[in-house]
């Protein structure tokens, strides 16, 4: 299964956060359990794997791998 196409501005916004070392307050769900998470995430990389886009980063001292289509408050563009 593949995710629906992500808006280009979402990936661009995450790339800006990676380049600037920005921390994002994100709310997301786990793919298998739908368990919800909320935390301050420092993104490191956006990549494609298994038919989905993933955000690799650090959340409050632990490594996280977040599927982009399961982020409930996607970042907005910077103006």
Secondary structure, 3 states (H helix, E strand, C coil): CCCCCCCHHHHHHHHHHHHHCCEEEEEEECCCCCCEEEEEEEEEEEEEECCEEEEEEEECCEEEEEEHHHECCCCCCCC
